[in-house]
Amino acid sequence: MEGLDTWQLVALAAALGWASGIRLYAVLFIVGGLGYLGWFDLPPHLSVLAHPLVLAASGFMVFVEFFADKIPGVDTLWDVAHTLVRIPAGAALAGAVFGDSPPAWTIAAAIIGGTLAAGSHFTKAGARMAINASPEPFSDWAASFGEDLLVGVMLYLALAHPVAFFVALALLLALAIWLLPKLWRFLRGFASKIGPWSDRSDPSPQGRPGDV
């Protein structure tokens, strides 16, 4: 069983936070599976992820999320429902990497992990809403499979090549910073189009002509 050095621990904490904002259950299953197979000596506070019961639960949720994330519209509802799940989970997982360290390390890791989870979650959710505006499902499928692959690659880099992971993370954060304002403008524009349409379809007495 291979132990993790300091750089790998820092990279793992950042990877757990960032990836939890996109594929939380895959993160739990992959990390737990690596620990169960003995490929890496997981930090003590993450070793519970390797328990067969936890692996069964996270594996089942990976199965559910895999299909939910491939259906246009359902993926957006899934993202909305997980807004209050992915971000605190990312913070908790990142903090657990340094669970045996001084409290300052644990709190700092949790803060950074939660922030990374929030950034990746809102970028993913906004991008998928924009993609869902297209009538064809292929772009949505391509985006979903791309996210699956990206999460796996980032976890691998964090454990095997921490320096390469930090370079990739910096590029992804720069992309998110560039993309988020554009997604926000798109969502505001989409909401402004929905608003007048809902007003015209209002069946209330005030909306019917001829009423006094």
Secondary structure as a PSIPRED ss2 file (coil, helix, strand):
# PSIPRED VFORMAT (PSIPRED V4.0)

   1 M C   1.000  0.000  0.000
   2 E E   0.000  0.000  1.000
   3 G C   1.000  0.000  0.000
   4 L C   1.000  0.000  0.000
   5 D C   1.000  0.000  0.000
   6 T H   0.000  1.000  0.000
   7 W H   0.000  1.000  0.000
   8 Q H   0.000  1.000  0.000
   9 L H   0.000  1.000  0.000
  10 V H   0.000  1.000  0.000
  11 A H   0.000  1.000  0.000
  12 L H   0.000  1.000  0.000
  13 A H   0.000  1.000  0.000
  14 A H   0.000  1.000  0.000
  15 A H   0.000  1.000  0.000
  16 L H   0.000  1.000  0.000
  17 G H   0.000  1.000  0.000
  18 W H   0.000  1.000  0.000
  19 A H   0.000  1.000  0.000
  20 S H   0.000  1.000  0.000
  21 G H   0.000  1.000  0.000
  22 I H   0.000  1.000  0.000
  23 R H   0.000  1.000  0.000
  24 L H   0.000  1.000  0.000
  25 Y H   0.000  1.000  0.000
  26 A H   0.000  1.000  0.000
  27 V H   0.000  1.000  0.000
  28 L H   0.000  1.000  0.000
  29 F H   0.000  1.000  0.000
  30 I H   0.000  1.000  0.000
  31 V H   0.000  1.000  0.000
  32 G H   0.000  1.000  0.000
  33 G H   0.000  1.000  0.000
  34 L H   0.000  1.000  0.000
  35 G H   0.000  1.000  0.000
  36 Y H   0.000  1.000  0.000
  37 L H   0.000  1.000  0.000
  38 G C   1.000  0.000  0.000
  39 W C   1.000  0.000  0.000
  40 F E   0.000  0.000  1.000
  41 D C   1.000  0.000  0.000
  42 L C   1.000  0.000  0.000
  43 P C   1.000  0.000  0.000
  44 P H   0.000  1.000  0.000
  45 H H   0.000  1.000  0.000
  46 L H   0.000  1.000  0.000
  47 S H   0.000  1.000  0.000
  48 V H   0.000  1.000  0.000
  49 L H   0.000  1.000  0.000
  50 A H   0.000  1.000  0.000
  51 H C   1.000  0.000  0.000
  52 P H   0.000  1.000  0.000
  53 L H   0.000  1.000  0.000
  54 V H   0.000  1.000  0.000
  55 L H   0.000  1.000  0.000
  56 A H   0.000  1.000  0.000
  57 A H   0.000  1.000  0.000
  58 S H   0.000  1.000  0.000
  59 G H   0.000  1.000  0.000
  60 F H   0.000  1.000  0.000
  61 M H   0.000  1.000  0.000
  62 V H   0.000  1.000  0.000
  63 F H   0.000  1.000  0.000
  64 V H   0.000  1.000  0.000
  65 E H   0.000  1.000  0.000
  66 F H   0.000  1.000  0.000
  67 F H   0.000  1.000  0.000
  68 A H   0.000  1.000  0.000
  69 D C   1.000  0.000  0.000
  70 K C   1.000  0.000  0.000
  71 I C   1.000  0.000  0.000
  72 P C   1.000  0.000  0.000
  73 G C   1.000  0.000  0.000
  74 V H   0.000  1.000  0.000
  75 D H   0.000  1.000  0.000
  76 T H   0.000  1.000  0.000
  77 L H   0.000  1.000  0.000
  78 W H   0.000  1.000  0.000
  79 D H   0.000  1.000  0.000
  80 V H   0.000  1.000  0.000
  81 A H   0.000  1.000  0.000
  82 H C   1.000  0.000  0.000
  83 T H   0.000  1.000  0.000
  84 L H   0.000  1.000  0.000
  85 V H   0.000  1.000  0.000
  86 R H   0.000  1.000  0.000
  87 I H   0.000  1.000  0.000
  88 P H   0.000  1.000  0.000
  89 A H   0.000  1.000  0.000
  90 G H   0.000  1.000  0.000
  91 A H   0.000  1.000  0.000
  92 A H   0.000  1.000  0.000
  93 L H   0.000  1.000  0.000
  94 A H   0.000  1.000  0.000
  95 G H   0.000  1.000  0.000
  96 A H   0.000  1.000  0.000
  97 V H   0.000  1.000  0.000
  98 F C   1.000  0.000  0.000
  99 G C   1.000  0.000  0.000
 100 D C   1.000  0.000  0.000
 101 S C   1.000  0.000  0.000
 102 P C   1.000  0.000  0.000
 103 P H   0.000  1.000  0.000
 104 A H   0.000  1.000  0.000
 105 W H   0.000  1.000  0.000
 106 T H   0.000  1.000  0.000
 107 I H   0.000  1.000  0.000
 108 A H   0.000  1.000  0.000
 109 A H   0.000  1.000  0.000
 110 A H   0.000  1.000  0.000
 111 I H   0.000  1.000  0.000
 112 I H   0.000  1.000  0.000
 113 G H   0.000  1.000  0.000
 114 G H   0.000  1.000  0.000
 115 T H   0.000  1.000  0.000
 116 L H   0.000  1.000  0.000
 117 A H   0.000  1.000  0.000
 118 A H   0.000  1.000  0.000
 119 G H   0.000  1.000  0.000
 120 S H   0.000  1.000  0.000
 121 H H   0.000  1.000  0.000
 122 F H   0.000  1.000  0.000
 123 T H   0.000  1.000  0.000
 124 K H   0.000  1.000  0.000
 125 A H   0.000  1.000  0.000
 126 G H   0.000  1.000  0.000
 127 A H   0.000  1.000  0.000
 128 R H   0.000  1.000  0.000
 129 M H   0.000  1.000  0.000
 130 A H   0.000  1.000  0.000
 131 I H   0.000  1.000  0.000
 132 N H   0.000  1.000  0.000
 133 A C   1.000  0.000  0.000
 134 S C   1.000  0.000  0.000
 135 P C   1.000  0.000  0.000
 136 E C   1.000  0.000  0.000
 137 P C   1.000  0.000  0.000
 138 F H   0.000  1.000  0.000
 139 S H   0.000  1.000  0.000
 140 D H   0.000  1.000  0.000
 141 W H   0.000  1.000  0.000
 142 A H   0.000  1.000  0.000
 143 A H   0.000  1.000  0.000
 144 S H   0.000  1.000  0.000
 145 F H   0.000  1.000  0.000
 146 G H   0.000  1.000  0.000
 147 E H   0.000  1.000  0.000
 148 D H   0.000  1.000  0.000
 149 L H   0.000  1.000  0.000
 150 L H   0.000  1.000  0.000
 151 V H   0.000  1.000  0.000
 152 G H   0.000  1.000  0.000
 153 V H   0.000  1.000  0.000
 154 M H   0.000  1.000  0.000
 155 L H   0.000  1.000  0.000
 156 Y H   0.000  1.000  0.000
 157 L H   0.000  1.000  0.000
 158 A H   0.000  1.000  0.000
 159 L H   0.000  1.000  0.000
 160 A H   0.000  1.000  0.000
 161 H C   1.000  0.000  0.000
 162 P H   0.000  1.000  0.000
 163 V H   0.000  1.000  0.000
 164 A H   0.000  1.000  0.000
 165 F H   0.000  1.000  0.000
 166 F H   0.000  1.000  0.000
 167 V H   0.000  1.000  0.000
 168 A H   0.000  1.000  0.000
 169 L H   0.000  1.000  0.000
 170 A H   0.000  1.000  0.000
 171 L H   0.000  1.000  0.000
 172 L H   0.000  1.000  0.000
 173 L H   0.000  1.000  0.000
 174 A H   0.000  1.000  0.000
 175 L H   0.000  1.000  0.000
 176 A H   0.000  1.000  0.000
 177 I H   0.000  1.000  0.000
 178 W H   0.000  1.000  0.000
 179 L H   0.000  1.000  0.000
 180 L H   0.000  1.000  0.000
 181 P H   0.000  1.000  0.000
 182 K H   0.000  1.000  0.000
 183 L H   0.000  1.000  0.000
 184 W H   0.000  1.000  0.000
 185 R H   0.000  1.000  0.000
 186 F H   0.000  1.000  0.000
 187 L H   0.000  1.000  0.000
 188 R H   0.000  1.000  0.000
 189 G H   0.000  1.000  0.000
 190 F H   0.000  1.000  0.000
 191 A H   0.000  1.000  0.000
 192 S H   0.000  1.000  0.000
 193 K H   0.000  1.000  0.000
 194 I H   0.000  1.000  0.000
 195 G H   0.000  1.000  0.000
 196 P H   0.000  1.000  0.000
 197 W H   0.000  1.000  0.000
 198 S H   0.000  1.000  0.000
 199 D H   0.000  1.000  0.000
 200 R H   0.000  1.000  0.000
 201 S C   1.000  0.000  0.000
 202 D C   1.000  0.000  0.000
 203 P C   1.000  0.000  0.000
 204 S C   1.000  0.000  0.000
 205 P H   0.000  1.000  0.000
 206 Q H   0.000  1.000  0.000
 207 G H   0.000  1.000  0.000
 208 R C   1.000  0.000  0.000
 209 P C   1.000  0.000  0.000
 210 G C   1.000  0.000  0.000
 211 D C   1.000  0.000  0.000
 212 V C   1.000  0.000  0.000
